[in-house]
Amino acid sequence: MFKNMLKRSWLSISRKLGRTIVLTLIFFMMANLVLATITIKTAVGAQMDYAKSTLGGTVTVQADMDAIRESQKEQMESGADRKEMFGQMSRPKVSVETANKIAGYSEYVKDYSYEVSASANSNELETVESEQPSVGAGGPGGFPGAPDSSQSDDDAELDKDITISGINAYAYISAVKNETMEIKDGTYFDEDTDDSALISYEFAELNELKVGDTFKIKNVYSTSSVKLTVIGIYDTSEERADANTIYMNTATAAKFLKEEGYNNGNFDVGNVSYYMLDSDKAEEFFEKIKADFPELAENNMKVAVDTSEYDAMAGSIESVGSFATTILVIVIVAAIIIVTLIVTLNVRDRRYEMGVLLSLGAHKRNVVAQIATELVIVGTVGFVLASLSGTFLAKSMGQSILESQTTASQQQKEKNFGRPTAPMGGSSDSSSGMPSMPDMPGAGSNMKQMMAQGREQTVELDINATPIDFVLLFATGYLVIILALILPSVNMMRYQPKEILAGKE
């Protein structure tokens, strides 16, 4: 019976060649669009996972200015002196012990950065003179090379001509992130290279220092000197860079603090940032910090979450995925309707044939199975042909959608006055953005390369069909055939052979 059914199906396909070609073309076009959308959605999913791991977001611990202002207001109402209160800028900071404890949440944190700013005396070394006011080549907070803004008037009178910029990894120096600073000789430091320093090319030439040499500079708060080894020599193209800025890790920079500021190794650090493994966990990490470290709020500090770079990229990617989903639904629904109409017309044209089969003892299910077999054979041919061309269509569609999204993003950027991540409609409680860093060993805890703050987010989808995509193509195609057979099958089940044959005569 099965062999006869296959034979009848093949005869029907070969005799009605026009109908067969039309059905094959319909299945071919449908399969092309289905494979294209499935492939795009697979690429979107992979890109979203990659974006989460590379642009997971940043959680920062920073001064809570609202709380500080409220405290200042209460103090003034209590009779505090306005000039004394506002004549000196000061911001609360985080102890390095607390910062390291938070960084220990490895299930959330991929890497972290913080800094220590100090000053030193050049001792017997020469310093580079500048024709204009200068600042350090930059750290994570913008200008960490400048003297600490919280210094007292007494500090301003100290004999200091060297700027100390301490940060836990070279990669997080702002000039490095902005690609305006590079190492001319030697290597970079990290949190494990204590008593090592990165000096400027001018400072090195002026004092005839080279990589591996040692030199001493003084702590301006005591008579002690700190011996440093030149680990590298940097050069910077920043116009107002201070050639007398020496970079080192935070543990070494802390040796130039006051004794009370050093606090037996539990010194304060600024610009504390944590880079997330997964942007989806940023809010969870945010709540955990607030719960586990209530002293931060007590010290007028707050935790802020910034996932703007991931959101910017995710928006572009999700728009592609949403468009692909819409196309997939439309194509499947349209295919079901079209195939249903063709099968219904085909069944009507073959009523007499079906009446003969039923009168000869064939079961109605066998008749339906024959129609289904014909569709499966024709559909399989269309699906196989589409497997050869669907990837090309997917790449073309994906590129077109991305270009459209890029144009829309550019128009939005212009509305944001050239700042692609500028908030729209109201203020934001997030931090200033997630920095990028070179993909180099020793730069923190194997930090992946990130996109620089404020730069255009570039989205590239690797659109190539996988074996799973082809499986989904055939599964979707056969599902369309099954759904398209429902209505014609209901009609065929009502047929009675005598009525059919009588009607034919």
C-alpha positions as CSV (number, residue, x, y, z in Angstrom):
1,M,0.0,0.0,0.0
2,F,2.9,2.4,0.9
3,K,4.7,1.6,-2.4
4,N,1.4,2.3,-4.3
5,M,1.0,5.5,-2.5
6,L,4.5,6.7,-3.4
7,K,3.9,5.7,-7.0
8,R,0.6,7.5,-7.2
9,S,2.2,10.6,-5.6
10,W,5.1,10.6,-8.1
11,L,2.7,10.1,-11.0
12,S,0.6,13.1,-9.8
13,I,3.7,15.2,-9.4
14,S,5.1,14.4,-12.9
15,R,1.8,14.7,-14.7
16,K,0.8,18.1,-13.2
17,L,4.2,19.6,-14.0
18,G,3.0,23.3,-14.0
19,R,1.4,22.9,-10.6
20,T,4.6,21.1,-9.3
21,I,6.8,24.0,-10.6
22,V,4.6,26.6,-8.9
23,L,4.6,24.7,-5.6
24,T,8.4,24.2,-5.8
25,L,8.9,27.9,-6.4
26,I,6.6,28.8,-3.5
27,F,8.5,26.5,-1.2
28,F,11.8,27.7,-2.5
29,M,11.0,31.4,-1.9
30,M,9.5,30.6,1.5
31,A,12.5,28.5,2.6
32,N,14.9,31.2,1.4
33,L,13.2,33.8,3.7
34,V,12.8,31.3,6.5
35,L,16.5,30.3,6.4
36,A,17.6,33.9,6.1
37,T,15.6,35.0,9.1
38,I,16.6,32.0,11.2
39,T,20.3,32.6,10.3
40,I,20.0,36.3,11.2
41,K,18.4,35.5,14.5
42,T,21.1,33.0,15.3
43,A,23.8,35.6,14.5
44,V,21.9,38.1,16.6
45,G,21.9,35.8,19.5
46,A,25.6,35.1,19.2
47,Q,26.3,38.8,18.9
48,M,24.2,39.6,22.0
49,D,26.1,37.0,24.0
50,Y,29.4,38.6,22.8
51,A,28.2,42.1,23.6
52,K,27.2,41.0,27.1
53,S,30.7,39.6,27.7
54,T,32.6,42.6,26.2
55,L,30.3,45.4,27.1
56,G,28.8,44.1,30.3
57,G,28.5,47.5,31.8
58,T,30.2,49.5,34.6
59,V,29.4,49.8,38.2
60,T,31.0,52.8,39.9
61,V,31.3,53.9,43.5
62,Q,31.3,57.7,43.6
63,A,30.4,60.7,45.8
64,D,26.7,61.2,46.4
65,M,26.5,64.9,45.7
66,D,22.8,65.1,46.6
67,A,23.6,63.7,50.1
68,I,26.6,66.0,50.4
69,R,24.7,69.1,49.5
70,E,21.9,68.1,51.9
71,S,24.5,67.7,54.7
72,Q,26.1,71.1,53.8
73,K,22.7,72.7,54.0
74,E,22.0,71.3,57.4
75,Q,25.4,72.4,58.6
76,M,24.8,76.0,57.4
77,E,21.5,76.1,59.1
78,S,23.3,75.1,62.2
79,G,25.6,78.0,61.9
80,A,28.6,76.6,60.0
81,D,30.9,79.1,58.2
82,R,30.1,79.2,54.5
83,K,33.6,80.2,53.4
84,E,35.2,77.5,55.4
85,M,32.8,74.9,54.1
86,F,33.0,75.8,50.4
87,G,36.5,77.3,50.2
88,Q,38.1,73.9,49.9
89,M,36.8,71.2,47.5
90,S,36.7,67.7,49.0
91,R,35.0,64.4,48.0
92,P,34.6,61.2,50.0
93,K,36.6,58.2,48.8
94,V,36.6,54.5,49.2
95,S,39.2,52.6,51.2
96,V,41.3,50.2,49.2
97,E,40.3,47.4,51.5
98,T,36.6,48.0,50.7
99,A,37.3,48.4,47.0
100,N,39.2,45.1,46.9
101,K,36.4,43.3,48.8
102,I,33.9,44.5,46.2
103,A,36.2,43.4,43.4
104,G,36.3,39.9,45.0
105,Y,32.7,39.2,43.8
106,S,34.1,37.2,40.8
107,E,30.6,36.1,39.7
108,Y,29.9,39.7,38.7
109,V,33.2,41.4,38.2
110,K,35.5,40.9,35.1
111,D,37.9,43.6,36.0
112,Y,38.2,46.8,38.1
113,S,40.2,50.0,38.4
114,Y,40.9,52.7,40.9
115,E,43.5,55.4,41.4
116,V,45.7,57.2,43.9
117,S,47.0,60.7,43.3
118,A,49.9,62.2,45.1
119,S,52.9,64.5,44.8
120,A,56.6,64.0,45.3
121,N,59.9,65.9,45.4
122,S,62.4,65.2,42.6
123,N,65.2,65.0,45.1
124,E,68.4,65.4,43.0
125,L,66.7,64.8,39.6
126,E,66.0,67.4,37.0
127,T,62.3,68.2,36.1
128,V,61.0,69.2,32.7
129,E,59.9,72.8,32.5
130,S,56.8,73.7,30.6
131,E,55.7,76.9,28.9
132,Q,52.1,76.4,29.9
133,P,50.2,75.0,32.8
134,S,50.2,71.3,32.6
135,V,48.2,68.3,33.8
136,G,49.0,64.6,34.0
137,A,48.6,62.5,31.0
138,G,45.4,61.2,32.5
139,G,44.0,58.4,34.6
140,P,40.5,56.9,34.8
141,G,39.1,60.0,36.5
142,G,40.2,62.5,33.8
143,F,43.2,64.3,35.3
144,P,44.7,62.2,38.1
145,G,48.1,63.5,37.3
146,A,47.0,66.8,38.9
147,P,47.5,67.3,42.6
148,D,44.8,65.9,44.8
149,S,41.9,68.5,45.0
150,S,41.4,67.7,48.6
151,Q,44.8,69.0,49.7
152,S,45.0,71.6,52.4
153,D,46.6,75.1,52.2
154,D,49.6,73.7,54.1
155,D,50.0,71.0,51.4
156,A,50.2,73.8,48.7
157,E,53.3,75.1,50.5
158,L,55.2,71.8,50.3
159,D,58.2,71.4,48.0
160,K,56.8,69.2,45.3
161,D,57.6,69.1,41.6
162,I,56.7,65.5,40.6
163,T,53.1,64.3,40.0
164,I,52.4,60.7,41.2
165,S,49.6,58.9,39.4
166,G,48.8,55.5,40.8
167,I,46.4,53.1,39.1
168,N,46.0,49.4,39.4
169,A,46.7,48.7,35.7
170,Y,48.4,50.6,32.9
171,A,45.5,49.9,30.5
172,Y,43.2,52.2,32.5
173,I,45.2,55.4,32.1
174,S,42.9,57.7,30.2
175,A,45.5,58.7,27.7
176,V,46.1,55.0,27.0
177,K,42.4,54.5,26.5
178,N,42.3,57.5,24.2
179,E,45.3,56.2,22.3
180,T,47.3,59.4,22.9
181,M,49.9,57.6,25.1
182,E,52.2,54.7,24.2
183,I,55.2,53.0,25.7
184,K,58.4,53.8,23.8
185,D,60.6,51.4,25.7
186,G,60.1,48.7,28.3
187,T,56.8,47.4,29.4
188,Y,53.7,48.4,31.5
189,F,53.0,47.9,35.1
190,D,50.1,46.2,36.9
191,E,48.9,45.7,40.5
192,D,51.8,43.2,41.1
193,T,54.7,45.3,39.9
194,D,55.5,47.2,43.1
195,D,58.2,49.9,43.3
196,S,58.2,50.1,39.5
197,A,57.6,53.4,37.5
198,L,56.7,54.5,34.1
199,I,58.4,57.8,33.3
200,S,58.0,60.2,30.3
201,Y,60.5,60.3,27.5
202,E,61.5,63.9,28.3
203,F,62.1,63.1,32.0
204,A,64.1,60.0,31.1
205,E,66.3,61.9,28.6
206,L,66.8,64.9,30.9
207,N,68.0,62.6,33.7
208,E,69.7,60.0,31.5
209,L,67.5,57.3,32.7
210,K,66.8,54.1,30.9
211,V,64.7,50.9,31.5
212,G,66.1,49.0,34.4
213,D,67.7,52.0,36.1
214,T,66.7,53.0,39.6
215,F,66.1,56.5,41.1
216,K,64.9,58.0,44.3
217,I,62.2,60.7,44.9
218,K,61.0,62.0,48.2
219,N,57.8,61.8,50.0
220,V,56.9,65.5,50.5
221,Y,55.3,64.8,53.9
222,S,58.4,63.2,55.4
223,T,62.1,62.9,55.0
224,S,61.9,59.5,53.5
225,S,62.7,58.6,49.9
226,V,61.2,55.9,47.7
227,K,63.4,53.9,45.4
228,L,61.8,53.2,42.1
229,T,62.8,51.1,39.1
230,V,62.2,52.3,35.6
231,I,59.9,49.6,34.1
232,G,59.0,51.6,31.0
233,I,59.3,55.0,29.2
234,Y,56.1,56.5,27.8
235,D,55.4,59.2,25.2
236,T,52.2,61.1,24.9
237,S,50.7,63.4,22.3
238,E,48.4,65.2,24.6
239,E,49.0,69.0,24.3
240,R,49.0,69.8,28.0
241,A,50.5,66.6,29.3
242,D,52.9,66.9,32.3
243,A,56.2,65.3,31.5
244,N,56.9,65.2,35.2
245,T,54.1,62.7,35.8
246,I,55.3,59.3,37.0
247,Y,52.9,56.4,36.7
248,M,52.9,53.4,39.0
249,N,50.5,51.0,40.7
250,T,48.4,52.1,43.6
251,A,50.4,50.3,46.3
252,T,53.6,52.2,45.2
253,A,51.8,55.5,44.8
254,A,50.4,55.2,48.3
255,K,54.0,55.4,49.7
256,F,53.8,59.1,48.8
257,L,50.8,59.8,51.0
258,K,50.7,61.3,54.5
259,E,51.1,58.8,57.2
260,E,47.5,59.2,58.3
261,G,46.5,59.1,54.7
262,Y,48.4,55.8,54.2
263,N,46.5,54.4,57.2
264,N,48.7,51.3,57.6
265,G,48.0,50.3,54.0
266,N,44.2,50.9,54.0
267,F,44.5,54.1,52.1
268,D,41.7,55.8,50.1
269,V,41.3,55.3,46.4
270,G,39.2,57.3,43.9
271,N,37.5,56.7,40.5
272,V,36.5,53.2,41.6
273,S,35.0,51.2,38.7
274,Y,34.0,47.6,38.2
275,Y,33.5,46.1,34.8
276,M,30.8,43.5,34.6
277,L,30.9,40.0,33.2
278,D,27.3,40.3,32.1
279,S,25.2,43.4,31.7
280,D,22.2,41.5,32.9
281,K,23.7,41.1,36.3
282,A,24.7,44.8,36.8
283,E,21.6,45.7,38.7
284,E,21.9,42.6,40.9
285,F,25.5,43.5,41.6
286,F,24.4,47.1,42.4
287,E,21.9,45.8,45.0
288,K,24.5,43.4,46.5
289,I,27.0,46.2,47.1
290,K,24.3,48.4,48.7
291,A,23.3,45.6,51.0
292,D,26.8,44.4,51.9
293,F,28.5,47.8,52.3
294,P,26.0,50.1,54.0
295,E,29.0,52.2,55.2
296,L,29.2,53.7,51.7
297,A,25.9,55.5,52.0
298,E,26.9,56.5,55.5
299,N,30.0,58.2,54.1
300,N,27.9,60.0,51.4
301,M,28.9,57.7,48.6
302,K,26.6,55.9,46.1
303,V,26.8,53.1,43.6
304,A,25.9,53.9,40.0
305,V,25.3,51.5,37.1
306,D,26.1,52.3,33.5
307,T,25.2,49.9,30.7
308,S,24.9,52.6,28.1
309,E,27.4,51.1,25.7
310,Y,25.8,47.7,25.8
311,D,22.4,49.2,25.5
312,A,23.5,51.2,22.4
313,M,24.9,48.1,20.7
314,A,22.0,45.9,21.9
315,G,19.5,48.3,20.5
316,S,20.9,48.0,17.0
317,I,21.2,44.2,17.3
318,E,17.7,43.7,18.8
319,S,16.2,45.8,16.0
320,V,17.7,43.4,13.5
321,G,16.4,40.4,15.4
322,S,12.9,41.9,15.8
323,F,12.7,42.7,12.1
324,A,13.8,39.1,11.3
325,T,11.2,37.7,13.6
326,T,8.5,39.8,11.9
327,I,9.5,38.6,8.5
328,L,9.6,35.0,9.7
329,V,6.0,35.2,11.0
330,I,4.8,36.9,7.9
331,V,6.5,34.4,5.6
332,I,5.1,31.4,7.5
333,V,1.6,32.7,7.7
334,A,1.6,33.7,4.0
335,A,3.1,30.3,3.0
336,I,0.4,28.5,5.0
337,I,-2.4,30.5,3.3
338,I,-0.9,30.1,-0.2
339,V,-0.2,26.4,0.1
340,T,-3.6,25.8,1.7
341,L,-5.3,27.5,-1.3
342,I,-3.3,25.5,-3.8
343,V,-3.9,22.2,-2.0
344,T,-7.7,23.0,-1.7
345,L,-7.9,23.7,-5.4
346,N,-5.9,20.5,-6.1
347,V,-8.2,18.4,-4.0
348,R,-11.2,19.8,-5.8
349,D,-9.7,19.0,-9.2
350,R,-8.9,15.4,-8.0
351,R,-12.3,14.6,-6.4
352,Y,-13.0,11.9,-8.9
353,E,-9.6,10.3,-8.4
354,M,-10.2,10.3,-4.7
355,G,-13.7,8.8,-5.1
356,V,-12.2,5.9,-7.1
357,L,-9.6,5.3,-4.5
358,L,-12.1,5.4,-1.7
359,S,-14.5,3.0,-3.6
360,L,-11.6,0.6,-4.1
361,G,-11.2,0.3,-0.3
362,A,-8.5,3.0,0.3
363,H,-8.9,4.7,3.7
364,K,-9.4,8.4,3.8
365,R,-6.2,8.7,5.9
366,N,-4.3,7.1,3.0
367,V,-5.7,9.7,0.6
368,V,-4.7,12.5,2.9
369,A,-1.3,10.8,3.3
370,Q,-0.8,10.8,-0.5
371,I,-1.5,14.5,-0.8
372,A,0.9,15.1,2.1
373,T,3.6,12.9,0.5
374,E,3.3,14.9,-2.7
375,L,3.8,18.1,-0.8
376,V,6.7,16.7,1.2
377,I,8.5,15.6,-2.0
378,V,8.0,19.0,-3.7
379,G,8.8,20.9,-0.5
380,T,12.0,18.9,0.1
381,V,13.2,19.9,-3.3
382,G,12.5,23.6,-2.6
383,F,14.1,23.4,0.8
384,V,17.3,21.8,-0.6
385,L,17.6,24.5,-3.3
386,A,17.0,27.2,-0.7
387,S,19.7,25.7,1.5
388,L,22.2,26.7,-1.3
389,S,21.0,30.3,-1.6
390,G,19.5,31.2,1.8
391,T,22.7,32.3,3.4
392,F,23.4,34.8,0.7
393,L,20.0,36.3,1.1
394,A,20.5,36.4,4.9
395,K,23.7,38.4,4.5
396,S,22.0,40.8,2.1
397,M,19.0,41.3,4.4
398,G,21.1,41.6,7.5
399,Q,23.4,44.2,5.9
400,S,20.3,46.2,4.7
401,I,18.7,46.2,8.1
402,L,22.0,47.2,9.8
403,E,22.5,50.1,7.4
404,S,18.9,51.3,8.1
405,Q,19.5,51.1,11.8
406,T,22.9,52.9,11.5
407,T,21.2,55.7,9.7
408,A,18.5,56.0,12.4
409,S,21.2,55.9,15.1
410,Q,23.1,58.7,13.3
411,Q,20.0,60.8,13.2
412,Q,19.5,60.2,16.9
413,K,23.1,61.1,17.6
414,E,22.6,64.4,15.8
415,K,19.6,65.1,18.1
416,N,21.9,64.4,21.0
417,F,24.4,67.1,19.9
418,G,27.0,64.6,18.8
419,R,27.0,62.5,21.9
420,P,25.7,59.1,20.9
421,T,25.0,58.0,24.5
422,A,23.5,61.3,25.7
423,P,20.3,60.6,27.8
424,M,17.0,61.8,26.3
425,G,14.4,63.4,28.5
426,G,15.6,63.8,32.0
427,S,18.7,63.2,34.0
428,S,20.6,60.0,34.4
429,D,22.0,58.5,37.6
430,S,24.6,56.4,35.8
431,S,28.3,56.9,35.7
432,S,30.3,58.5,32.9
433,G,30.6,55.4,30.7
434,M,32.6,52.3,30.4
435,P,36.2,52.7,29.3
436,S,38.1,50.7,26.8
437,M,41.4,49.1,27.2
438,P,44.0,47.4,25.0
439,D,43.8,43.6,24.8
440,M,47.2,42.9,26.5
441,P,48.4,40.6,29.2
442,G,48.8,41.9,32.6
443,A,46.1,44.6,32.1
444,G,43.9,43.7,35.0
445,S,42.2,40.3,35.2
446,N,42.3,39.3,31.5
447,M,40.1,42.1,30.5
448,K,38.6,41.9,27.0
449,Q,38.8,44.7,24.6
450,M,36.0,47.2,25.1
451,M,34.7,50.1,23.0
452,A,35.9,53.5,24.0
453,Q,33.5,55.9,25.8
454,G,31.5,58.1,23.4
455,R,32.6,56.3,20.3
456,E,30.3,55.1,17.6
457,Q,29.1,51.5,18.4
458,T,30.0,49.2,15.5
459,V,27.8,46.2,15.0
460,E,29.0,43.4,12.7
461,L,26.9,40.2,12.4
462,D,28.6,37.0,11.5
463,I,25.7,35.7,9.3
464,N,26.5,32.1,8.3
465,A,24.0,29.2,8.5
466,T,24.8,26.5,11.0
467,P,23.6,22.8,10.9
468,I,21.0,23.7,13.5
469,D,19.7,26.5,11.2
470,F,19.2,23.9,8.4
471,V,17.4,21.6,10.8
472,L,15.1,24.4,11.8
473,L,14.5,25.3,8.1
474,F,13.3,21.8,7.3
475,A,11.3,21.5,10.5
476,T,9.6,24.9,9.8
477,G,8.9,23.9,6.2
478,Y,7.3,20.6,7.1
479,L,5.3,22.3,9.8
480,V,4.0,24.7,7.2
481,I,3.0,21.7,5.1
482,I,1.2,20.1,8.0
483,L,-0.7,23.3,8.9
484,A,-1.6,23.9,5.2
485,L,-3.1,20.4,5.0
486,I,-5.5,20.9,7.9
487,L,-8.4,22.6,6.0
488,P,-8.2,20.4,2.9
489,S,-8.0,17.3,5.0
490,V,-11.2,18.3,6.9
491,N,-12.9,18.7,3.5
492,M,-11.6,15.3,2.2
493,M,-12.8,13.5,5.4
494,R,-16.4,14.5,4.5
495,Y,-16.2,13.0,1.0
496,Q,-18.3,9.9,0.3
497,P,-17.2,7.8,-2.7
498,K,-20.7,7.3,-4.1
499,E,-21.5,11.0,-4.0
500,I,-18.2,11.9,-5.6
501,L,-18.7,9.4,-8.4
502,A,-22.3,10.3,-8.9
503,G,-21.4,13.9,-9.1
504,K,-18.7,13.1,-11.7
505,E,-21.1,11.3,-13.9
